[in-house]
Amino acid sequence: MLRRAAPALLGYAAVRVLGLVALAVWSAARDKSAYTLLTARWDSLWYTRVAELGYGYEVRLPNGDVHSNLAFFPLLPWLERLLASVTPMSYADAGFVVSALASLAAAWGVFAVADHVYGRRVGVCAVLLWAVLPVGIVQSMAYSESLFTALAAWSLYAVLTGRWLTAGTLALLAGLTRPVGLAVVAAVWVTAIASFSTSLGTPFSTSFGTPLKASFGTSSEGDRSAPDSHGAPVWRRALGMLIAPLGAAGYVLWVGHRTGKGPLGYLDVQAGWRNGFDGGVAFARFVADKFTSFPSALAGVGLIIGVGLLIRLFVSCVRQRQPLPLLVYAGVVTVLALCASSYFGSKPRLLLPAFPLLLPLAQALARPRTTRSVVVTGVVAVASAIYGAFWLNGSGPP
């Protein structure tokens, strides 16, 4: 399987190297450290503080807001601490290495999903498109996006191939990585419920028309006890469903216990960062405010076009009859990103894990001759590298 994915992974590595070179050159010209931008600014600092000091650190702002490191889920800092404890690396170095390895695992997972659904050529194109996204430089930062995308992609692949225990375990880990781990849990649950419905004789499809068996394939986990028509015993699906939400639920409940505010304590922590879920009201106001002057109105138009393109991509995914777990996952990630009530500039970064949205574009890129596809991808990669260097040397994340 690794050999089959090799062209995608080599192409992905080349794009990431190009982005890092562009960042290094741009940063040197501005007398900044590219490595510091990647490992010791913004959220990276919060993750390394959790790795080094544990939870409990907070910053109280002049306006009364409290920024607590309890807002940051624990898997990335746990891995940073583990790697730093067995090597001479600092926590920041460990975060960079974890992100680099996770980004390759994520690229491989994106390829595995796209290859399984549409074939190898589309899989390669999907990975390259994910690599050349305008905020793709985040994949090389000591952030949790790469780690989360890797866990999400492989969990979705496990669902598609009927490996329910693997899917549930990876969903658990994704839930320990970012709040949007709920999207992976939703994909596992909805698809499992759909499979139960089909097992009982009720028509239900994982791809709005494609038979469930064709979408799942057969399980290779080796259990021979009364498998259903999809190759996975009912108890495996049920156990996968049970395992999937334990990561996110466990951390949220622990935060509520630690803060003394009960099961919803994590929402109070997020409120201290002025973050929450309001159905997109705050984002709509943010866009509307852009039209108060001519220069910012152009940005407002760009935001509206961007949201429109996202909606169109999701509609294309539905029309192409993507498997149900991919639709559920991409839909939930998109809704959570667009409907968060704060940090509007970070929305492109929050959408980074929604790779199924790229599959219609990957199919289009796979149709022309290889030479033309390579030229198009190369031009976009250069533009993405330049933008990433500009972005990190400017406002950058959060």
C-alpha positions in Angstrom: 0.0 0.0 0.0 2.9 2.4 0.7 4.3 1.7 -2.7 1.0 2.6 -4.3 0.9 5.9 -2.3 4.6 6.7 -3.0 4.0 9.2 -5.9 1.5 11.1 -3.8 3.8 11.2 -0.8 6.8 12.3 -2.8 4.7 15.0 -4.5 3.4 16.1 -1.1 6.9 16.2 0.4 8.1 18.3 -2.5 5.3 20.9 -2.0 6.1 21.1 1.7 9.8 21.6 1.1 9.0 24.3 -1.4 6.8 26.0 1.2 9.5 25.8 3.8 12.2 27.2 1.5 9.9 30.1 0.6 9.2 30.8 4.2 12.9 30.7 5.1 13.9 33.1 2.3 11.0 35.5 3.1 11.7 35.4 6.9 15.4 36.0 6.4 14.7 39.1 4.3 12.6 40.4 7.2 15.2 39.4 9.8 12.9 36.8 11.3 13.3 33.2 12.2 11.3 30.9 10.1 11.7 28.1 12.6 10.3 30.3 15.4 7.3 31.1 13.3 6.7 27.4 12.8 7.3 26.2 16.4 7.1 29.1 18.9 4.3 31.4 18.1 0.6 31.5 18.6 -1.0 28.2 19.5 2.3 26.4 19.3 3.4 28.2 22.5 0.2 27.0 24.2 0.8 23.4 23.2 4.4 23.4 24.4 3.3 25.0 27.7 0.9 22.1 28.2 3.6 19.6 27.3 6.1 21.2 29.8 3.9 22.4 32.6 0.6 20.5 32.3 -2.8 22.2 32.5 -3.6 25.1 34.7 -1.8 28.0 32.9 -4.0 31.0 32.0 -3.6 34.6 31.0 -6.0 37.3 32.2 -6.4 40.1 29.6 -7.1 43.8 30.5 -10.7 43.4 29.3 -11.4 40.6 31.8 -11.1 37.7 29.3 -9.3 34.6 30.6 -7.3 32.6 28.2 -6.8 29.1 29.7 -4.7 26.3 28.2 -7.6 24.0 29.0 -9.0 25.1 25.7 -6.3 23.0 24.0 -6.9 19.3 23.6 -4.2 17.0 25.0 -3.0 14.5 22.3 -0.5 16.8 20.6 1.2 18.0 23.9 1.2 14.4 25.1 3.2 13.4 22.0 5.5 16.4 22.4 6.2 15.4 26.0 6.8 11.8 25.1 9.2 12.6 22.3 11.1 15.2 24.3 11.4 12.7 27.2 13.2 10.1 25.0 15.3 12.4 22.8 17.4 15.6 23.4 14.7 17.6 21.6 13.0 20.6 23.2 9.2 20.6 23.4 9.1 23.0 20.4 11.4 20.7 18.4 9.2 17.7 19.3 6.1 19.6 18.2 7.7 20.3 14.8 8.7 16.6 14.3 5.3 15.3 15.4 3.6 17.7 12.9 6.0 16.7 10.1 5.4 13.0 10.6 1.7 13.5 11.1 1.4 15.6 7.9 2.9 12.7 5.9 0.5 10.3 7.7 -2.3 12.7 6.8 -1.3 12.8 3.1 -1.2 9.0 3.0 -4.6 8.9 4.6 -6.1 11.4 2.1 -4.6 9.2 -0.7 -6.0 6.0 0.8 -9.5 7.5 1.0 -9.5 9.0 -2.4 -7.8 6.0 -4.0 -10.4 3.7 -2.4 -13.3 5.7 -3.7 -12.1 7.0 -7.1 -8.8 5.4 -7.9 -5.1 6.0 -7.7 -4.8 9.0 -10.0 -7.5 10.9 -8.2 -5.8 10.0 -4.9 -2.5 11.5 -6.0 -4.3 14.7 -7.2 -6.2 14.9 -3.9 -3.0 14.8 -1.9 -1.4 17.5 -4.0 -4.4 19.7 -3.8 -4.4 19.4 0.0 -0.7 20.3 0.0 -1.1 23.4 -2.1 -4.0 25.0 -0.2 -3.3 28.7 0.5 -2.8 27.9 4.3 -1.0 24.7 3.6 2.0 26.0 5.5 0.1 25.2 8.7 0.7 21.5 7.9 4.4 22.2 8.7 3.7 24.1 12.0 3.6 22.7 15.5 -0.2 22.8 15.4 -2.7 20.0 15.7 -4.2 20.3 12.2 -1.9 17.7 10.6 -2.3 15.2 13.5 -6.0 15.6 13.5 -6.3 15.2 9.7 -4.2 12.0 9.8 -6.4 10.5 12.5 -9.6 11.6 10.7 -8.5 10.4 7.3 -7.5 6.9 8.5 -10.6 6.6 10.6 -12.7 7.4 7.6 -10.8 4.9 5.5 -11.4 2.3 8.3 -15.1 3.0 8.1 -15.1 2.7 4.3 -13.3 -0.7 4.5 -15.4 -2.1 7.4 -12.7 -1.9 10.1 -15.0 -0.7 12.9 -12.7 -1.1 15.9 -9.9 0.7 14.1 -12.3 3.4 13.0 -13.6 3.9 16.6 -10.1 4.0 18.1 -8.9 6.5 15.6 -12.0 8.6 16.2 -11.3 8.5 19.9 -7.8 9.8 19.3 -9.1 12.5 17.0 -11.5 13.5 19.7 -8.4 14.0 22.0 -6.8 16.2 19.4 -9.3 19.0 18.5 -12.9 19.8 19.3 -13.8 19.1 15.7 -13.1 15.5 16.5 -16.9 15.4 16.8 -17.0 15.3 13.0 -15.2 12.0 13.0 -17.4 10.6 15.7 -20.5 11.7 13.7 -19.1 10.0 10.6 -18.6 6.7 12.5 -22.0 6.9 14.2 -24.1 7.9 11.2 -22.5 5.3 8.9 -22.9 2.6 11.6 -26.5 3.4 12.1 -27.0 3.3 8.3 -25.4 -0.2 8.2 -27.7 -1.4 11.0 -30.6 -0.1 9.0 -29.5 -2.0 5.9 -28.9 -5.2 8.0 -32.5 -5.0 9.1 -33.7 -4.8 5.6 -34.4 -1.1 5.5 -33.0 0.6 2.4 -30.2 3.0 3.3 -27.2 4.0 1.3 -23.8 5.4 2.3 -23.5 7.4 -0.9 -27.0 8.5 -1.8 -27.6 5.7 -4.2 -24.6 3.4 -4.0 -25.2 0.1 -2.2 -23.8 0.0 1.3 -21.7 -3.1 0.6 -20.0 -1.4 -2.3 -19.1 1.6 -0.1 -17.7 -0.4 2.8 -15.9 -3.3 1.2 -15.1 -6.2 3.5 -13.5 -6.3 6.9 -10.0 -7.7 7.2 -9.9 -7.8 11.0 -10.1 -11.6 11.0 -13.2 -12.2 13.0 -15.1 -15.3 11.8 -18.1 -15.2 14.1 -21.4 -14.5 12.3 -20.3 -11.6 10.1 -23.2 -9.7 8.6 -23.6 -9.1 4.8 -21.0 -6.3 5.0 -18.2 -8.4 6.4 -18.2 -6.9 9.9 -20.0 -8.5 12.9 -22.7 -6.4 14.5 -20.8 -6.3 17.8 -17.7 -4.8 16.1 -19.8 -2.0 14.7 -21.5 -1.4 18.0 -18.2 -1.4 19.9 -16.7 0.9 17.3 -19.6 3.3 18.0 -19.1 3.0 21.7 -15.3 3.8 21.5 -15.5 6.7 19.1 -16.8 9.5 21.3 -14.7 8.5 24.4 -11.8 10.8 23.6 -13.7 14.1 23.2 -16.3 13.3 25.9 -13.6 12.2 28.3 -11.6 15.4 27.9 -14.6 17.7 28.1 -15.9 16.0 31.2 -12.5 16.2 32.8 -12.3 19.9 32.1 -15.8 20.3 33.6 -14.6 18.5 36.7 -11.4 20.4 37.0 -13.1 23.8 36.6 -15.9 22.8 39.0 -18.5 23.8 36.4 -19.9 20.5 35.5 -20.3 18.9 32.0 -20.4 22.2 30.2 -17.3 23.6 31.8 -15.4 23.4 28.6 -17.8 25.9 27.0 -16.9 28.4 29.7 -13.3 27.9 28.9 -14.0 28.6 25.3 -16.0 31.6 26.2 -13.0 33.0 27.9 -11.4 33.0 24.5 -14.5 34.6 23.1 -15.1 31.5 21.1 -18.3 29.4 20.7 -20.9 28.2 18.3 -23.6 30.7 17.3 -24.8 29.3 14.0 -22.8 31.7 12.0 -24.4 34.9 13.3 -21.1 36.5 14.4 -19.4 35.6 11.1 -22.3 37.0 9.1 -21.9 40.3 11.1 -18.2 40.2 10.5 -18.7 39.9 6.7 -21.4 42.6 6.7 -19.1 45.0 8.6 -16.6 44.7 5.7 -19.1 46.7 3.5 -18.8 49.9 5.6 -15.9 51.2 3.4 -14.7 50.6 -0.1 -11.4 48.9 0.5 -12.8 46.4 3.1 -15.8 45.8 0.8 -13.5 43.9 -1.5 -12.6 41.6 1.3 -16.3 41.2 2.1 -17.0 40.2 -1.5 -14.1 37.7 -1.3 -15.5 36.2 1.8 -18.9 35.7 0.3 -17.4 34.1 -2.8 -15.3 31.9 -0.6 -18.3 30.6 1.4 -20.2 30.2 -1.9 -17.4 28.1 -3.3 -17.4 25.9 -0.2 -21.1 25.3 -0.5 -20.7 24.5 -4.2 -18.0 22.0 -3.4 -20.1 20.3 -0.9 -23.0 20.1 -3.3 -20.6 18.6 -5.9 -19.6 16.0 -3.3 -23.2 15.1 -2.9 -23.9 15.0 -6.6 -20.9 12.7 -7.1 -22.4 10.3 -4.6 -19.5 10.4 -2.2 -19.8 7.7 0.5 -21.8 8.8 3.5 -19.0 9.0 6.1 -17.1 11.5 3.9 -20.2 13.7 3.4 -21.0 13.7 7.1 -17.4 14.4 8.1 -16.9 17.2 5.6 -20.3 18.7 6.4 -19.7 18.8 10.1 -16.2 20.2 9.8 -17.4 23.0 7.5 -20.4 23.9 9.7 -18.2 24.0 12.9 -15.6 26.2 11.1 -18.0 28.7 9.6 -20.3 28.9 12.6 -17.7 29.5 15.3 -18.2 32.9 16.8 -14.6 34.2 16.9 -11.2 34.2 15.2 -12.6 34.8 11.8 -9.2 35.0 10.2 -8.5 31.4 11.3 -11.4 29.9 9.4 -9.3 28.8 6.4 -7.1 27.0 8.8 -10.0 25.4 10.6 -11.3 24.1 7.2 -7.9 22.5 6.4 -9.0 19.0 7.7 -12.1 19.0 5.4 -10.2 17.2 2.6 -13.3 15.4 1.1 -14.3 18.8 -0.3 -11.2 18.6 -2.6 -12.3 15.3 -4.2 -14.4 17.0 -7.0 -11.4 19.2 -7.8 -9.1 16.2 -7.7 -11.3 14.4 -10.2 -11.1 17.4 -12.5 -7.3 17.7 -12.1 -7.0 14.0 -12.9 -8.7 14.2 -16.3 -6.1 16.1 -18.4 -2.8 14.7 -19.4 -0.2 14.3 -16.7 2.0 17.1 -18.1 -0.8 19.6 -17.9 -1.8 18.5 -14.4 1.8 18.8 -13.2 2.1 22.3 -14.7 -1.1 23.5 -13.1 -0.2 22.0 -9.7 3.3 23.4 -9.9 2.1 27.0 -10.5 -0.4 26.7 -7.7 2.3 25.3 -5.4 4.5 28.2 -6.0 1.7 30.7 -5.3 0.8 28.8 -2.2 4.4 28.8 -0.9 4.7 32.6 -1.5 1.4 33.2 0.2 2.3 31.0 3.2 5.5 32.9 3.6 3.7 36.2 3.4 1.0 35.1 5.8 3.2 33.8 8.5 5.4 36.8 8.4 2.3 39.0 8.7 -0.8 38.4 10.8 -0.6 34.6 10.4 -2.6 32.3 12.7 -4.4 32.0 15.2 
